[in-house]
Amino acid sequence: MSEACNVVVTDFLRDEMEPERRILGDLAQVTAMGAIDEKELVGHVEQADALIVYHEIIITRATIERLEHCRLIVRGGVGVDNVDREFARARGITVANVPDYGSEEVADMALAMMMTLVRGVHVMNSRLRASVGPWSYQQVVPLARLRGSVLGVIGLGRIGTAMVLRGKSLGMDVVFYDPYKPDGYDKSLGIRRVETLDELLAQSMVVTLHCPATEETHHMLDAAAIAKMPRGSYLINTARGAIVDTAAVPEAIASGHLYGAALDVLEHEPPAADDPLLAIWRDPSHPAHHRLIVTPHAAFYSEQGLMDIRQKTSEACRRAILGLPLRNVVN
């Protein structure tokens, strides 16, 4: 059976695949494609028994219909918006994800971004390094106290809940919006629930996103939504880039409506060299330059977290090859 089975890791990983081979080596050959475009998979995935897909590539119908006997497509992460789940289901291919990896890392990243913005660390460091303004706290006047301020969490899944707990530990007044959560989470976590997104936006000094990318959430935070946030508030996105209309962010910062934004995810990754947001981010003369943080979809990462996801995706493939019940099925 080991000679007949193949597992293809489509993207992101470009090393010797030691964790995958350790778990799958007696059952399957493991191939790392390191692709950045779906077209690179042609001729390499047709005989795969399972695909491991990360976030640098999209798996569309074009690829799925070429899979001759694939049993599983497992997403190395939580979001599955880059896999055509419905067509995979129509072809009898299970799609699964790894919902329990990296919750601590992503929540820690959102927390770090929040603290860096709200305490003015990024602004002071950026401006002083560029020799802009006085060597003084006046660089960030006015700053609001974190304790007692409102933290708005959009999406109360595993990561959103982890962020709620971090905000509560700092003495923040935590409110969440998630229309898909049944009643009771607010009481069990000691936080407040709102029924509409507008209600959350209107009161939150910090808005942090922890929801999936869907048609419903596409550009959920656009110029009109950001305008509903209090003046001097902050926006953090460690979820999916398409949830925020990034074209609206620089102007909101330049006008002073947003005091800062931190984006770990962008709508197109990697971004084009001429991406307007990155041009502003790199331009010291733009008013948003010192108040905008951009990181390369790295919130999930720690050595331990990356090993968790590699082991869990490999174990999912092993179960599929052996015909065992599959976990975390999303289609």
C-alpha positions in Angstrom: 0.0 0.0 0.0 2.9 2.4 0.7 4.1 2.3 -2.9 0.6 2.9 -4.2 -0.3 6.0 -2.1 0.8 9.6 -2.6 0.3 12.7 -0.5 1.1 16.0 -2.1 1.7 19.2 -0.1 0.7 21.8 -2.6 2.3 25.0 -1.2 4.0 26.9 1.6 6.3 24.1 2.8 9.6 23.8 0.9 11.8 21.7 3.2 12.6 18.0 3.6 9.1 17.2 5.0 10.5 15.3 8.0 7.3 15.5 10.1 5.1 14.4 7.2 7.4 11.5 6.3 7.7 10.4 9.9 3.9 10.0 10.1 3.2 8.8 6.6 6.3 7.1 5.5 5.1 3.6 5.9 1.9 4.4 3.9 2.7 7.0 1.3 5.2 9.0 -0.6 5.2 12.7 0.4 5.9 15.3 -2.2 6.2 19.1 -1.5 5.3 21.2 -4.5 6.0 24.6 -3.1 3.6 26.1 -5.6 2.4 29.7 -5.7 0.0 29.2 -8.5 -2.5 26.4 -9.1 -1.2 25.9 -12.7 2.0 24.5 -11.2 0.1 21.5 -9.9 -0.8 20.2 -13.4 0.9 16.8 -13.9 1.8 16.4 -10.2 -1.5 15.9 -8.2 -3.6 13.7 -10.5 -2.5 10.4 -8.7 -2.6 11.9 -5.2 -4.5 10.0 -2.5 -4.6 13.2 -0.4 -3.6 16.8 -0.7 -2.4 19.1 2.1 -3.1 22.7 1.2 -1.9 25.8 3.0 -2.7 29.4 2.3 -0.5 30.4 -0.7 -2.6 28.7 -3.3 -6.2 28.3 -4.4 -7.6 24.8 -5.2 -10.4 25.3 -7.7 -12.6 23.0 -9.8 -9.9 22.8 -12.4 -7.6 21.0 -10.1 -10.2 18.9 -8.3 -11.7 17.4 -11.5 -8.2 16.1 -12.4 -7.9 14.2 -9.1 -8.4 10.6 -10.1 -8.7 8.9 -6.7 -8.1 11.5 -4.1 -9.8 10.8 -0.7 -9.0 13.9 1.2 -8.0 17.6 0.8 -6.9 18.8 4.2 -6.4 22.5 4.8 -3.3 23.3 6.9 -5.2 25.9 8.8 -8.7 27.0 9.8 -10.0 28.9 6.9 -11.1 26.9 3.9 -12.0 29.7 1.5 -9.2 28.7 -0.9 -10.7 25.3 -1.6 -13.8 24.6 -3.7 -15.5 22.5 -1.0 -18.8 22.1 -2.8 -17.2 20.7 -6.0 -15.0 18.5 -4.0 -18.1 17.1 -2.2 -19.7 16.5 -5.6 -16.6 14.5 -6.6 -16.8 12.5 -3.4 -13.7 14.1 -1.9 -13.7 15.0 1.7 -12.4 18.5 2.7 -11.2 18.9 6.3 -9.3 21.6 8.2 -7.3 21.9 11.4 -9.4 24.2 13.6 -7.4 23.7 16.8 -3.9 24.8 15.8 -2.5 28.2 16.4 -5.3 29.6 18.5 -2.8 30.9 21.1 -0.4 32.2 18.5 -3.1 34.2 16.5 -4.7 35.6 19.6 -1.2 36.5 21.0 -0.5 38.3 17.7 -3.8 40.2 17.8 -3.0 41.1 21.4 0.5 42.2 20.5 -0.8 44.4 17.7 -3.4 45.9 19.9 -0.9 46.8 22.7 1.6 48.1 20.2 -1.0 50.4 18.7 -3.0 51.5 21.8 0.1 52.3 23.8 1.7 54.2 20.9 4.7 52.0 20.8 4.7 51.7 17.0 4.0 55.4 16.3 6.8 56.6 18.7 9.3 54.1 17.4 8.6 54.8 13.8 8.6 58.6 14.1 11.6 58.8 16.3 13.6 56.5 14.1 12.8 58.8 11.2 13.7 61.9 13.3 10.2 63.2 13.1 9.0 65.3 16.0 10.3 65.8 19.5 11.8 63.2 21.9 8.7 63.3 23.9 5.4 61.5 24.8 3.8 64.3 22.8 4.4 62.1 19.8 1.3 60.1 20.7 -1.0 62.6 22.4 -3.8 61.7 23.1 -3.7 58.1 24.2 -6.6 56.5 26.0 -6.3 54.2 28.9 -6.7 50.5 27.9 -8.4 49.3 31.1 -12.1 49.9 30.9 -12.1 50.6 27.1 -14.2 48.5 24.8 -12.7 45.6 22.8 -15.0 44.6 20.0 -14.4 41.0 18.8 -16.0 39.9 15.5 -16.3 36.1 15.5 -16.3 34.0 18.6 -14.6 30.8 17.5 -11.6 29.3 19.1 -9.3 32.3 18.3 -11.9 34.9 19.0 -12.6 33.3 22.4 -8.8 33.2 23.1 -8.7 37.0 22.3 -11.7 37.6 24.6 -9.9 36.0 27.5 -6.8 38.2 26.8 -8.9 41.3 26.7 -10.6 40.5 29.9 -7.3 39.9 31.6 -6.4 43.5 30.8 -9.6 44.8 32.3 -11.2 45.7 29.0 -14.9 45.8 28.5 -15.3 43.0 25.9 -18.2 42.9 23.4 -18.7 40.4 20.6 -20.7 40.0 17.4 -21.3 36.5 16.0 -24.8 35.8 14.7 -24.0 32.1 14.4 -23.3 31.5 18.1 -26.1 30.2 20.2 -27.1 32.1 23.4 -25.1 31.7 26.5 -21.6 32.4 25.5 -21.8 36.0 26.8 -22.8 34.7 30.2 -20.2 31.9 30.4 -17.4 34.2 29.4 -18.5 37.3 31.3 -18.7 39.5 28.2 -21.4 41.4 26.3 -23.2 40.3 23.1 -24.6 42.6 20.5 -27.1 41.7 17.8 -25.7 43.9 15.0 -22.3 44.7 13.6 -23.1 48.4 13.7 -23.8 48.2 17.5 -20.3 46.7 18.0 -18.5 49.2 15.8 -20.2 52.2 17.4 -18.7 51.5 20.9 -15.4 49.7 20.3 -12.1 51.5 20.8 -10.4 48.4 19.3 -12.0 46.1 16.7 -10.4 42.8 16.1 -11.5 40.3 13.4 -11.6 36.5 14.0 -14.2 35.4 11.4 -13.9 33.4 8.2 -13.8 34.8 4.7 -17.3 34.2 3.1 -19.6 36.1 0.8 -21.2 37.6 3.9 -18.0 38.8 5.4 -16.3 40.1 2.2 -15.3 43.7 2.8 -17.4 43.7 6.0 -15.1 46.4 7.2 -15.3 49.0 4.4 -15.2 52.8 4.5 -18.8 53.0 5.6 -18.3 50.5 8.4 -15.0 52.1 9.6 -16.8 55.4 9.7 -19.1 54.0 12.3 -16.2 53.3 14.7 -15.4 56.0 17.3 -12.9 58.6 16.3 -9.4 57.6 17.5 -10.1 53.8 17.4 -8.0 50.9 16.1 -8.5 48.1 13.7 -6.8 44.7 13.8 -7.1 41.9 11.3 -5.4 38.5 11.8 -8.3 36.6 10.1 -8.6 36.9 6.3 -7.6 39.8 4.1 -10.8 40.1 2.2 -12.8 40.9 5.3 -11.3 44.4 5.2 -11.5 46.8 2.3 -7.9 47.9 2.7 -8.4 50.8 0.3 -10.4 52.5 3.1 -7.8 52.1 5.8 -5.2 54.7 4.8 -7.7 57.5 4.4 -9.3 56.6 7.8 -5.9 56.9 9.4 -5.0 60.1 7.6 -8.2 61.8 8.7 -7.6 60.8 12.3 -10.7 58.7 12.5 -8.5 55.6 13.0 -5.5 56.1 15.2 -4.0 53.0 13.8 -4.5 49.7 12.0 -2.6 46.4 12.0 -3.0 43.9 9.2 -1.5 40.5 9.2 -3.5 39.4 6.2 -4.2 41.0 2.8 -6.8 40.3 0.1 -4.0 39.2 -2.3 -1.0 37.4 -0.9 1.7 37.9 -1.6 0.7 41.4 -2.6 1.6 42.9 -5.9 4.7 45.1 -6.0 2.5 48.1 -6.8 -0.2 47.4 -4.2 -1.5 50.9 -3.2 -1.6 50.0 0.5 2.0 48.9 0.6 3.0 52.1 -1.3 1.4 54.2 1.5 2.9 51.9 4.2 6.4 52.5 2.8 5.9 56.3 2.1 7.2 58.3 5.1 5.4 61.4 3.8 1.9 59.8 3.9 0.0 60.5 7.1 -0.8 56.8 7.6 2.8 55.7 7.4 3.6 55.7 11.1 0.3 54.3 12.2 0.0 51.3 9.9 1.4 47.9 10.7 1.6 45.2 8.0 2.9 41.6 8.6 3.1 38.7 6.2 0.3 36.4 7.3 2.5 35.3 10.2 0.1 35.3 13.1 -0.2 31.5 13.1 3.5 31.0 13.4 5.5 29.6 16.3 7.8 26.6 16.0 5.5 24.6 18.2 2.4 25.8 16.3 3.8 25.0 12.9 4.8 21.5 14.1 1.2 21.0 15.5 -0.3 21.8 12.1 2.2 19.6 10.2 1.5 16.7 12.5 -2.3 17.1 12.4 -2.5 17.4 8.6 -0.3 14.3 8.2 -2.4 12.4 10.7 -5.6 13.4 8.8 -4.0 12.0 5.6 -3.0 8.8 7.4 -6.6 8.3 8.6 -7.9 8.8 5.0 -5.5 6.3 3.5 -6.4 3.7 6.2 -10.1 4.3 5.7 -10.6 5.5 9.3 -13.3 8.1 10.2 -12.1 11.6 9.4 -12.2 14.5 11.8 -13.0 18.2 11.2 -14.8 17.7 7.9 -16.0 21.0 6.4 -17.9 19.8 3.3 
